[in-house]
Amino acid sequence: MTVKVGSAKYPLIDRSHCHVDRTKNDSGVLDIGWAEGMLTGGRPYRMELWAQDQVTVLTVFFSADGIEEANGTILLKFLEASGLISFSNRIAPTGMAMILDRAGNRFWSVNIVVGDEECTYIESSTIIQPYRQSVLAEA
């Protein structure tokens, strides 16, 4: 099921051009699932769950408009306050970058390690829809 989200104020990233690997690719990446919804304040997001080398990662994309100068701590607290993710008492390894989509819109790409061989870093997240076997991309 595809959830349609959008906002007159903030764009939703277009990932329709991205290939989904339902089996491990040459780099060892396996795409697991996705979710779309709305963050606090009407900012749509796209979340993708994937794994590589015994590490599972959530990547969250959302518009950087108006929050270009935010740091990692602020962005993670924003995602948690929006109910998208709940962290355990361990500090999750993360990485953030501002990217441009095909239309030239700025988005935050936030990578959060869900778990690795040694532990789990999050308590919960929004429901992830599995990629269908025959799909190249969900949108």
N, CA, C and O of each residue as an XYZ file, in Angstrom:
556
protein
N       0.844     -1.175      0.000
C       0.000      0.000      0.000
C       0.890      1.239      0.000
O       1.830      1.330      0.789
N       0.603      2.171     -0.862
C       1.360      3.407     -0.928
C       0.617      4.494     -0.170
O      -0.577      4.704     -0.384
N       1.312      5.171      0.700
C       0.747      6.288      1.437
C       1.108      7.557      0.681
O       2.286      7.820      0.440
N       0.125      8.334      0.309
C       0.388      9.582     -0.389
C       0.449     10.709      0.629
O      -0.517     10.968      1.347
N       1.571     11.361      0.680
C       1.732     12.496      1.571
C       2.304     13.643      0.774
O       2.993     13.433     -0.224
N       2.030     14.809      1.193
C       2.573     15.982      0.533
C       2.208     17.207      1.335
O       1.427     17.139      2.284
N       2.759     18.276      0.961
C       2.523     19.514      1.673
C       2.734     20.659      0.712
O       3.651     20.640     -0.109
N       1.872     21.661      0.822
C       2.064     22.843     -0.016
C       3.328     23.584      0.412
O       3.942     24.286     -0.390
N       3.713     23.427      1.667
C       4.853     24.162      2.186
C       6.174     23.426      1.981
O       7.191     24.054      1.687
N       6.167     22.099      2.132
C       7.395     21.312      2.048
C       7.227     20.175      1.037
O       6.178     19.533      0.996
N       8.247     19.926      0.232
C       8.162     18.822     -0.735
C       8.478     17.479     -0.098
O       9.101     17.411      0.962
N       8.043     16.417     -0.754
C       8.413     15.050     -0.408
C       9.456     14.616     -1.425
O       9.282     14.833     -2.624
N      10.527     14.012     -0.962
C      11.596     13.595     -1.865
C      11.077     12.578     -2.882
O      10.272     11.706     -2.552
N      11.542     12.702     -4.097
C      11.189     11.777     -5.172
C      12.276     10.712     -5.264
O      13.405     11.006     -5.659
N      11.940      9.485     -4.904
C      12.903      8.380     -4.958
C      12.494      7.362     -6.028
O      13.005      6.242     -6.043
N      11.570      7.748     -6.928
C      11.059      6.810     -7.927
C      12.137      6.326     -8.891
O      11.982      5.273     -9.509
N      13.208      7.069     -9.025
C      14.296      6.681     -9.931
C      15.292      5.711     -9.287
O      16.200      5.221     -9.958
N      15.130      5.437     -8.013
C      16.097      4.596     -7.295
C      15.732      3.123     -7.414
O      14.572      2.742     -7.263
N      16.720      2.317     -7.682
C      16.543      0.868     -7.799
C      16.482      0.245     -6.411
O      17.253      0.608     -5.523
N      15.564     -0.692     -6.233
C      15.427     -1.418     -4.974
C      16.051     -2.802     -5.153
O      15.680     -3.540     -6.066
N      16.988     -3.149     -4.288
C      17.647     -4.448     -4.325
C      17.018     -5.372     -3.285
O      17.299     -5.250     -2.093
N      16.162     -6.300     -3.737
C      15.495     -7.247     -2.833
C      16.411     -8.419     -2.472
O      16.120     -9.187     -1.555
N      17.503     -8.544     -3.193
C      18.551     -9.497     -2.839
C      19.836     -8.689     -2.749
O      19.945     -7.616     -3.342
N      20.800     -9.201     -2.013
C      22.045     -8.449     -1.839
C      22.670     -8.128     -3.186
O      22.821     -9.000     -4.042
N      23.033     -6.854     -3.361
C      23.703     -6.453     -4.597
C      25.211     -6.695     -4.468
O      25.671     -7.259     -3.476
N      25.966     -6.270     -5.466
C      27.418     -6.489     -5.461
C      28.120     -5.835     -4.278
O      29.196     -6.274     -3.871
N      27.510     -4.779     -3.724
C      28.096     -4.102     -2.562
C      27.614     -4.696     -1.243
O      28.020     -4.244     -0.172
N      26.749     -5.709     -1.316
C      26.228     -6.333     -0.105
C      25.036     -5.623      0.496
O      24.650     -5.930      1.624
N      24.422     -4.655     -0.239
C      23.269     -3.906      0.260
C      21.989     -4.674     -0.041
O      21.808     -5.178     -1.149
N      21.103     -4.760      0.944
C      19.796     -5.376      0.815
C      18.752     -4.351      1.251
O      18.776     -3.892      2.393
N      17.831     -3.987      0.346
C      16.751     -3.056      0.680
C      15.609     -3.843      1.309
O      15.168     -4.851      0.757
N      15.129     -3.383      2.467
C      14.144     -4.128      3.247
C      12.745     -3.534      3.115
O      11.793     -4.263      2.837
N      12.604     -2.220      3.310
C      11.271     -1.637      3.274
C      11.305     -0.128      3.330
O      12.373      0.483      3.276
N      10.124      0.477      3.439
C       9.980      1.923      3.357
C       8.750      2.375      4.144
O       7.907      1.563      4.524
N       8.666      3.669      4.377
C       7.490      4.287      4.979
C       7.469      5.750      4.542
O       8.513      6.349      4.283
N       6.282      6.307      4.464
C       6.106      7.737      4.221
C       5.061      8.248      5.178
O       4.144      7.522      5.560
N       5.199      9.490      5.562
C       4.252     10.093      6.477
C       4.576     11.554      6.682
O       5.256     12.179      5.868
N       4.078     12.090      7.784
C       4.218     13.507      8.071
C       4.865     13.705      9.437
O       4.429     13.127     10.433
N       5.897     14.519      9.472
C       6.543     14.888     10.722
C       5.782     16.051     11.353
O       4.923     16.660     10.715
N       6.099     16.349     12.587
C       5.521     17.490     13.272
C       5.732     18.752     12.436
O       6.821     18.976     11.909
N       4.704     19.564     12.318
C       4.816     20.810     11.566
C       4.516     20.658     10.080
O       4.717     21.600      9.314
N       4.036     19.486      9.661
C       3.634     19.307      8.277
C       4.752     19.043      7.290
O       4.608     19.319      6.099
N       5.844     18.521      7.763
C       6.994     18.218      6.903
C       6.929     16.731      6.525
O       7.109     15.879      7.395
N       6.674     16.392      5.234
C       6.606     14.981      4.854
C       7.980     14.315      4.901
O       9.009     14.965      4.714
N       7.975     13.021      5.152
C       9.233     12.274      5.187
C       9.110     11.004      4.347
O       8.013     10.520      4.068
N      10.248     10.494      3.964
C      10.387      9.176      3.340
C      11.446      8.445      4.161
O      12.540      8.967      4.377
N      11.121      7.244      4.614
C      12.047      6.433      5.394
C      12.326      5.154      4.615
O      11.414      4.551      4.048
N      13.586      4.747      4.591
C      13.969      3.509      3.927
C      14.832      2.677      4.877
O      15.771      3.182      5.493
N      14.494      1.401      4.980
C      15.231      0.470      5.836
C      16.065     -0.435      4.940
O      15.562     -1.007      3.973
N      17.352     -0.558      5.278
C      18.262     -1.370      4.469
C      19.332     -1.972      5.365
O      19.499     -1.566      6.515
N      20.054     -2.947      4.825
C      21.098     -3.612      5.600
C      22.330     -3.826      4.733
O      22.241     -3.987      3.515
N      23.487     -3.824      5.399
C      24.758     -4.105      4.744
C      25.752     -4.548      5.810
O      25.883     -3.902      6.849
N      26.450     -5.643      5.555
C      27.509     -6.114      6.445
C      27.069     -6.218      7.907
O      27.732     -5.681      8.794
N      25.970     -6.896      8.155
C      25.432     -7.130      9.502
C      25.036     -5.854     10.245
O      24.973     -5.842     11.474
N      24.772     -4.788      9.501
C      24.295     -3.542     10.092
C      22.979     -3.182      9.412
O      22.894     -3.178      8.184
N      21.946     -2.876     10.213
C      20.655     -2.446      9.688
C      20.513     -0.953      9.926
O      20.778     -0.461     11.023
N      20.090     -0.230      8.881
C      20.065      1.235      8.922
C      18.717      1.761      8.447
O      18.148      1.253      7.481
N      18.210      2.786      9.137
C      17.063      3.569      8.681
C      17.611      4.854      8.082
O      18.402      5.546      8.723
N      17.202      5.180      6.867
C      17.535      6.465      6.277
C      16.245      7.252      6.163
O      15.270      6.780      5.578
N      16.240      8.452      6.723
C      15.056      9.309      6.703
C      15.376     10.541      5.869
O      16.382     11.214      6.097
N      14.508     10.831      4.897
C      14.638     12.012      4.042
C      13.506     12.961      4.362
O      12.346     12.552      4.392
N      13.823     14.233      4.603
C      12.791     15.249      4.812
C      13.349     16.601      4.410
O      14.561     16.815      4.422
N      12.454     17.510      4.055
C      12.848     18.817      3.542
C      13.725     19.569      4.541
O      13.445     19.609      5.739
N      14.787     20.161      4.012
C      15.688     20.966      4.840
C      15.261     22.431      4.878
O      15.892     23.237      5.561
N      14.200     22.788      4.154
C      13.757     24.181      4.105
C      13.495     24.729      5.513
O      12.663     24.202      6.250
N      14.206     25.774      5.865
C      14.036     26.433      7.149
C      14.835     25.817      8.288
O      14.905     26.393      9.374
N      15.435     24.659      8.060
C      16.233     24.017      9.114
C      17.604     23.612      8.565
O      18.184     22.616      8.996
N      18.101     24.375      7.635
C      19.386     24.083      6.994
C      20.542     24.069      7.971
O      21.502     23.324      7.775
N      20.474     24.871      9.014
C      21.568     25.005      9.975
C      21.448     24.076     11.172
O      22.273     24.143     12.082
N      20.443     23.213     11.193
C      20.243     22.317     12.334
C      21.417     21.340     12.452
O      21.997     20.925     11.449
N      21.751     20.984     13.685
C      22.812     19.996     13.887
C      22.194     18.619     14.109
O      20.973     18.478     14.179
N      23.048     17.612     14.218
C      22.584     16.244     14.364
C      21.716     16.012     15.572
O      20.719     15.295     15.489
N      22.070     16.599     16.685
C      21.285     16.436     17.917
C      19.875     16.973     17.721
O      18.904     16.326     18.112
N      19.759     18.135     17.127
C      18.444     18.749     16.890
C      17.626     17.891     15.932
O      16.438     17.670     16.167
N      18.243     17.405     14.857
C      17.517     16.599     13.879
C      17.018     15.296     14.496
O      15.882     14.896     14.243
N      17.839     14.629     15.295
C      17.415     13.387     15.932
C      16.301     13.631     16.944
O      15.360     12.843     17.026
N      16.396     14.709     17.712
C      15.331     15.041     18.666
C      14.035     15.363     17.932
O      12.951     15.020     18.404
N      14.145     16.030     16.762
C      12.980     16.348     15.941
C      12.297     15.065     15.460
O      11.073     14.953     15.525
N      13.080     14.100     14.981
C      12.507     12.835     14.519
C      11.850     12.070     15.672
O      10.789     11.468     15.505
N      12.489     12.101     16.830
C      11.930     11.417     17.995
C      10.668     12.123     18.489
O       9.683     11.460     18.813
N      10.679     13.454     18.553
C       9.507     14.212     18.997
C       8.334     14.051     18.032
O       7.176     14.161     18.434
N       8.633     13.794     16.767
C       7.583     13.581     15.770
C       7.001     12.176     15.836
O       6.061     11.861     15.105
N       7.550     11.327     16.705
C       7.050      9.976     16.875
C       7.543      8.997     15.823
O       7.008      7.894     15.702
N       8.553      9.388     15.064
C       9.062      8.539     13.992
C       9.943      7.415     14.517
O       9.958      6.315     13.964
N      10.672      7.695     15.581
C      11.630      6.734     16.107
C      11.771      6.948     17.616
O      11.606      8.061     18.116
N      12.076      5.877     18.318
C      12.327      5.960     19.751
C      13.652      5.265     20.016
O      13.838      4.102     19.658
N      14.564      5.981     20.641
C      15.897      5.450     20.883
C      15.973      4.699     22.195
O      15.284      5.042     23.156
N      16.818      3.663     22.239
C      17.091      2.963     23.481
C      18.042      3.830     24.299
O      18.314      4.971     23.927
N      18.538      3.309     25.387
C      19.452      4.100     26.213
C      20.868      4.119     25.640
O      21.735      4.812     26.173
N      21.116      3.375     24.570
C      22.418      3.418     23.895
C      22.399      4.519     22.847
O      21.345      4.838     22.298
N      23.530      5.086     22.574
C      23.618      6.136     21.555
C      23.765      5.471     20.190
O      24.724      4.743     19.935
N      22.798      5.736     19.327
C      22.802      5.141     17.989
C      23.831      5.838     17.100
O      23.879      7.067     17.059
N      24.646      5.075     16.398
C      25.520      5.691     15.401
C      24.667      6.321     14.302
O      23.726      5.702     13.806
N      24.996      7.531     13.932
C      24.204      8.252     12.933
C      25.120      9.003     11.969
O      26.307      9.200     12.226
N      24.539      9.404     10.882
C      25.217     10.256      9.922
C      24.177     11.106      9.218
O      23.075     10.630      8.947
N      24.500     12.338      8.920
C      23.571     13.255      8.275
C      24.256     13.969      7.132
O      25.451     14.262      7.183
N      23.477     14.244      6.098
C      23.984     15.019      4.973
C      22.812     15.742      4.331
O      21.694     15.229      4.312
N      23.068     16.929      3.805
C      22.056     17.625      3.038
C      22.270     17.239      1.576
O      23.387     17.307      1.063
N      21.185     16.834      0.912
C      21.259     16.412     -0.477
C      20.254     17.192     -1.307
O      19.360     17.842     -0.765
N      20.402     17.126     -2.609
C      19.440     17.713     -3.543
C      18.702     16.588     -4.249
O      19.307     15.589     -4.637
N      17.373     16.751     -4.417
C      16.648     15.758     -5.200
C      16.691     16.153     -6.680
O      17.327     17.143     -7.042
N      16.027     15.396     -7.511
C      16.060     15.642     -8.953
C      15.471     16.991     -9.334
O      15.804     17.537    -10.385
N      14.601     17.533     -8.493
C      13.974     18.835     -8.760
C      14.783     19.987     -8.176
O      14.397     21.145     -8.334
N      15.902     19.696     -7.499
C      16.731     20.733     -6.912
C      16.323     21.144     -5.512
O      16.835     22.135     -4.991
N      15.408     20.402     -4.886
C      14.996     20.685     -3.509
C      16.030     20.122     -2.537
O      16.602     19.057     -2.773
N      16.265     20.851     -1.437
C      17.214     20.411     -0.413
C      16.510     19.516      0.611
O      15.427     19.830      1.105
N      17.161     18.399      0.907
C      16.633     17.448      1.884
C      17.726     17.028      2.842
O      18.898     16.929      2.479
N      17.309     16.782      4.082
C      18.196     16.108      5.016
C      18.085     14.623      4.747
O      16.985     14.099      4.572
N      19.212     13.947      4.715
C      19.283     12.498      4.668
C      19.925     12.084      5.983
O      21.110     12.332      6.208
N      19.143     11.458      6.846
C      19.613     11.079      8.179
C      19.679      9.556      8.251
O      18.660      8.878      8.123
N      20.873      9.029      8.455
C      21.084      7.588      8.600
C      21.207      7.258     10.079
O      22.016      7.847     10.797
N      20.389      6.304     10.526
C      20.393      5.881     11.922
C      20.605      4.372     11.963
O      19.829      3.621     11.373
N      21.639      3.929     12.648
C      21.874      2.496     12.787
C      20.827      1.933     13.745
O      20.734      2.344     14.901
N      20.045      0.986     13.237
C      19.029      0.311     14.043
C      19.688     -0.717     14.944
O      19.367     -0.833     16.127
N      20.621     -1.463     14.356
C      21.323     -2.477     15.119
C      22.481     -3.041     14.324
O      22.561     -2.893     13.105
N      23.372     -3.688     15.047
C      24.514     -4.347     14.418
C      24.711     -5.699     15.105
O      23.824     -6.162     15.822
N      25.841     -6.319     14.897
C      26.099     -7.637     15.478
C      26.070     -7.635     17.001
O      25.828     -8.670     17.622
N      26.317     -6.470     17.605
C      26.457     -6.411     19.055
C      25.233     -5.915     19.812
O      25.006     -6.343     20.944
N      24.436     -5.024     19.222
C      23.296     -4.502     19.968
C      22.265     -3.838     19.060
O      22.485     -3.641     17.865
N      21.141     -3.506     19.670
C      20.067     -2.764     19.021
C      20.052     -1.367     19.618
O      20.134     -1.208     20.836
N      19.947     -0.344     18.758
C      20.047      1.036     19.218
C      18.717      1.773     19.313
O      18.641      2.836     19.928
N      17.671      1.221     18.713
C      16.380      1.897     18.803
C      15.377      0.976     19.479
O      15.508     -0.248     19.437
N      14.371      1.584     20.105
C      13.314      0.808     20.741
C      12.179      0.547     19.774
O      11.594     -0.536     19.761
N      11.867      1.565     18.951
C      10.772      1.414     18.004
C      10.884      2.467     16.912
O      11.598      3.461     17.040
N      10.155      2.213     15.840
C      10.052      3.189     14.755
C       8.675      3.067     14.142
O       7.900      2.185     14.509
N       8.375      3.940     13.222
C       7.119      3.847     12.496
C       7.082      2.520     11.735
O       8.126      1.905     11.517
N       5.923      2.087     11.343
C       5.771      0.812     10.645
C       6.402      0.899      9.260
O       6.156      1.838      8.503
N       7.212     -0.091      8.951
C       7.908     -0.174      7.673
C       7.148     -1.134      6.758
O       6.826     -2.255      7.150
N       6.869     -0.684      5.544
C       6.227     -1.531      4.537
C       7.316     -2.293      3.790
O       8.274     -1.674      3.328
N       7.205     -3.609      3.656
C       8.231     -4.334      2.900
C       8.128     -4.004      1.415
O       7.034     -3.783      0.896
N       9.265     -3.970      0.739
C       9.259     -3.818     -0.709
C       8.678     -5.088     -1.314
O       8.983     -6.192     -0.862
N       7.849     -4.933     -2.326
C       7.321     -6.092     -3.043
C       8.424     -6.667     -3.913
O       9.324     -5.946     -4.343
N       8.356     -7.942     -4.168
C       9.403     -8.632     -4.917
C       9.627     -8.033     -6.312
O      10.771     -7.950     -6.759
N       8.576     -7.619     -7.000
C       8.714     -7.191     -8.390
C       8.889     -5.688     -8.561
O       8.924     -5.197     -9.689
N       8.996     -4.963     -7.479
C       9.029     -3.500     -7.576
C      10.455     -3.003     -7.782
O      11.401     -3.539     -7.204
N      10.596     -1.987     -8.599
C      11.888     -1.308     -8.746
C      11.972     -0.142     -7.781
O      13.050      0.174     -7.278
N      10.854      0.494     -7.520
C      10.827      1.602     -6.559
C       9.390      1.807     -6.129
O       8.465      1.611     -6.917
N       9.205      2.196     -4.898
C       7.889      2.549     -4.363
C       7.783      4.055     -4.361
O       8.738      4.755     -4.024
N       6.636      4.546     -4.734
C       6.416      5.995     -4.668
C       4.955      6.283     -4.523
O       4.559      7.446     -4.449
